[in-house]
């Protein structure tokens, strides 16, 4: 089935249409319901036995992570993502950056390790310590996948195929989230995953994404040919031709969205990492102070005992 037939006859794009064009697409709907349900079940079990689970993590995972995923794949963004490249680019940035970051902040692996029965928990631990997990979380490899994937998407036939095939389109969404998770999850550093590094290295990797987004965005803006060839010009020949923008103008807007939003999210995440680093350093300093206080107290007690014996 051609994706262009799905978007045929859509009204002019607007914020109202983004908020009003919702669909019960099976893949995002079923996936969101199951993932959110399992997470909330884990939180319920944890609290039922009297253990604490931060509300912020639940909000991040359910609202920020899965909520953003569902919004990007079932709202008006999904309705117009094969009609306007600029709308697709908004969806791309949500799925590749916002969703993975929010899911990682929700610490689902930690929640699973604290609530799963003994045997499934053992399976999860075996997976976390497997060679596959170590390879996939290897920071240089994850970074390479993260920066190469968009180039492969937009400058090969993959993007055109995602517009013309519903299956390829859905798999592209899954791919964007998966690659983003491989890159950002160890950087967030809450879950006990292999590949975690100290804060200086995490911040360095985050900074390295800035020129990547800028270069890719500028490259797309400066293209003299259209991404996906004649796909977007052909849409203007149909009933939506009265309101669809010029494909070259829309492509320039899409490149600007990738550049600006990518840098904004990366800089925000950099600030979050810096804050975590400061808090971690302060906590470590307090622990060291307490250790030194205990050591000094023992030395004073020993000196007092020697004085008393004398």
C-alpha positions in Angstrom: 0.0 0.0 0.0 1.4 3.4 -0.9 1.6 5.8 2.0 0.6 8.7 -0.2 -2.9 7.2 -0.5 -3.2 7.3 3.3 -2.7 11.0 3.4 -4.9 11.8 0.4 -7.5 14.5 1.1 -6.1 15.8 4.4 -7.1 19.4 5.3 -4.5 22.1 5.5 -1.9 21.4 8.2 -2.4 23.4 11.4 -1.9 22.9 15.2 -5.6 22.1 15.4 -5.2 19.2 13.0 -2.2 18.0 14.9 -4.3 17.8 18.1 -7.4 16.6 16.3 -6.2 13.9 13.8 -5.8 10.9 16.2 -5.9 7.3 15.1 -5.8 3.9 16.8 -2.8 2.7 14.8 -2.3 -0.9 16.0 1.5 -0.9 16.5 1.9 2.3 18.6 -1.4 1.7 20.5 -0.8 -1.9 21.5 2.8 -1.2 22.2 2.1 1.8 24.4 -0.7 0.1 26.4 1.5 -2.9 27.1 4.7 -1.0 28.0 2.9 1.5 30.2 0.8 -1.2 31.8 3.8 -3.4 32.7 5.7 -0.3 34.1 2.8 0.7 36.3 2.3 -2.8 37.5 5.9 -2.9 38.6 5.5 0.4 40.4 2.3 -0.9 42.1 4.1 -4.1 43.3 7.0 -2.1 44.6 4.9 0.3 46.6 2.6 -2.6 47.8 5.6 -4.0 49.8 6.4 -0.6 51.2 9.4 0.3 48.9 9.8 3.8 47.5 9.8 4.7 43.8 10.3 8.3 42.8 7.2 9.9 41.2 9.4 11.7 38.8 10.6 8.5 37.2 7.1 7.4 36.6 6.1 10.7 35.1 9.2 10.6 32.9 8.6 7.1 31.6 4.8 7.2 31.2 4.3 10.8 30.3 7.6 11.9 28.7 8.6 8.7 27.1 5.6 6.6 26.1 3.4 9.7 26.0 5.7 11.3 23.5 6.0 8.1 21.5 2.2 7.8 21.2 1.8 11.5 20.3 4.4 11.2 17.6 3.0 8.0 16.1 -0.8 8.4 16.6 -1.6 12.1 16.6 -1.8 14.6 13.7 2.0 14.3 13.4 1.5 10.7 12.2 -1.3 11.8 9.9 0.9 14.3 8.1 4.3 12.7 8.5 4.1 11.3 4.9 2.7 14.5 3.5 5.2 17.2 4.9 8.9 16.6 5.4 8.9 19.3 8.0 6.3 17.4 10.1 8.2 14.1 9.6 11.3 15.9 11.0 9.5 17.0 14.1 8.4 13.4 14.6 12.0 12.2 13.9 13.4 14.4 16.7 10.8 13.3 19.2 11.4 9.6 18.5 15.2 9.7 18.3 15.9 12.1 21.2 13.0 13.0 23.5 11.5 9.5 23.8 14.8 7.6 24.5 15.9 10.3 27.1 12.6 10.2 28.9 12.4 6.4 28.9 16.0 6.2 30.4 15.0 8.7 33.1 12.2 6.4 34.1 14.8 3.7 34.9 12.7 0.7 33.8 15.6 -1.8 34.1 16.0 -0.9 37.7 12.3 -1.2 38.3 12.3 -4.6 36.6 15.2 -5.9 38.7 13.4 -4.9 41.9 10.0 -6.4 41.0 10.5 -9.4 38.7 10.3 -12.9 40.1 13.5 -14.7 40.7 13.8 -16.6 37.4 12.9 -13.7 35.0 15.2 -11.4 37.1 18.0 -13.9 36.5 17.3 -13.9 32.7 17.4 -10.1 32.7 20.7 -10.1 34.6 22.2 -12.6 32.2 21.1 -10.4 29.3 22.7 -7.3 30.9 26.0 -9.2 31.4 26.0 -10.8 28.0 28.5 -10.1 25.3 25.7 -8.7 23.1 24.7 -6.1 25.6 28.4 -5.1 26.0 28.8 -4.7 22.3 25.6 -2.7 21.7 26.4 -0.4 24.6 30.0 0.2 23.5 30.0 4.0 23.5 31.9 4.5 20.2 29.7 2.0 18.4 26.5 3.5 19.8 27.6 7.0 18.8 28.5 5.8 15.3 25.1 4.3 14.8 23.4 7.4 16.1 25.1 9.8 13.7 25.2 7.5 10.7 21.5 6.4 10.8 20.0 9.7 9.7 22.4 10.0 6.8 21.5 6.5 5.7 17.8 7.3 6.1 17.7 10.6 4.1 20.4 10.0 1.5 19.5 6.4 0.4 16.3 4.8 -0.9 15.3 4.0 2.6 13.4 7.2 3.1 11.4 6.9 -0.1 10.6 3.3 0.9 9.3 4.5 4.3 6.9 6.8 2.5 5.6 4.1 0.2 5.4 1.2 2.6 3.5 1.1 5.9 5.7 -1.7 7.2 8.9 0.1 6.4 7.4 3.3 7.9 6.6 1.6 11.2 10.0 -0.1 11.3 11.7 3.3 10.8 9.9 4.5 13.9 11.1 1.5 15.9 14.6 2.0 14.6 14.8 5.7 15.6 13.8 4.9 19.2 16.1 1.9 19.4 19.2 3.7 18.1 18.4 6.7 20.3 18.1 4.4 23.3 21.4 2.7 22.6 23.1 6.0 22.6 21.3 7.9 25.4 20.5 5.2 27.9 24.1 4.7 29.2 24.6 8.5 29.1 21.7 9.0 31.5 23.4 6.4 33.8 20.4 5.5 36.1 19.9 1.9 35.1 22.7 -0.6 35.7 23.6 -1.1 32.0 27.0 -1.9 30.6 28.8 0.9 28.8 28.3 3.5 31.5 31.1 6.0 31.9 32.1 8.9 34.1 30.4 12.3 33.7 33.2 13.9 31.7 33.0 11.3 29.0 29.2 11.5 28.9 29.3 15.2 28.5 31.9 14.9 25.8 29.7 12.6 23.8 26.7 14.9 24.2 28.8 17.9 22.9 29.9 15.8 19.9 26.3 15.5 18.7 26.0 19.3 18.3 28.0 19.6 15.1 26.4 16.5 13.7 22.9 17.9 14.0 24.1 21.2 12.6 25.9 19.7 9.6 23.1 17.3 8.7 20.5 20.1 9.0 22.5 22.5 6.9 23.2 19.7 4.3 19.4 19.0 4.0 18.7 22.7 3.7 21.3 23.2 1.0 20.3 20.2 -1.2 19.5 21.1 -4.8 17.5 17.9 -5.2 14.5 16.8 -3.2 14.6 14.0 -0.7 12.5 11.1 -1.9 12.7 12.4 -5.5 9.3 13.2 -7.0 7.2 12.0 -4.1 6.3 15.4 -2.6 5.8 17.2 -6.0 3.4 14.4 -7.0 1.3 15.1 -3.8 0.7 18.7 -5.1 -1.0 17.2 -8.2 -3.8 15.8 -6.0 -6.5 17.3 -3.8 -4.0 18.7 -1.3 -2.2 20.8 -3.9 -4.1 23.9 -2.9 -2.4 24.1 0.5 0.8 22.1 0.3 3.9 24.3 0.4 6.6 24.2 -2.2 8.7 21.0 -1.6 12.0 22.9 -1.6 10.7 25.4 1.0 9.4 22.6 3.2 12.7 20.8 2.9 14.6 23.9 4.0 12.2 24.1 7.0 12.8 20.5 7.8 16.6 20.9 7.8 16.2 23.9 10.1 14.0 21.9 12.5 16.6 19.1 12.7 19.4 21.6 13.3 17.7 23.8 15.9 15.8 21.2 17.8 18.7 18.7 17.9 21.0 21.3 19.3 18.4 22.5 21.8 17.7 19.1 23.2 21.4 18.2 23.3 22.3 21.4 25.2 19.4 20.8 27.6 20.6 17.3 28.2 24.2 18.6 28.7 22.8 20.9 31.5 21.0 17.9 33.1 24.2 15.9 33.0 26.2 18.8 34.5 23.6 19.1 37.3 23.8 15.3 38.0 27.6 15.6 38.1 27.6 18.4 40.6 25.1 16.6 42.8 27.1 13.4 42.6 30.3 15.3 43.5 28.6 16.9 46.5 27.2 13.5 47.7 30.7 12.0 47.3 32.2 14.9 49.3 29.7 14.4 52.1 30.4 10.6 52.2 34.1 11.4 52.4 33.6 13.9 55.2 31.6 11.3 57.2 34.4 8.8 56.6 37.0 11.2 57.8 34.9 12.1 60.8 34.5 8.5 61.8 38.3 8.0 61.4 39.0 11.0 63.5 36.6 9.8 66.2 38.3 6.4 66.3 41.7 8.0 66.6 40.6 10.3 69.4 39.0 7.3 71.2 42.2 5.3 70.9 44.3 8.3 72.1 41.9 8.7 75.1 42.2 5.0 75.9 46.0 5.2 75.8 46.0 8.2 78.1 43.7 6.4 80.5 46.0 3.4 80.6 49.0 5.6 81.3 
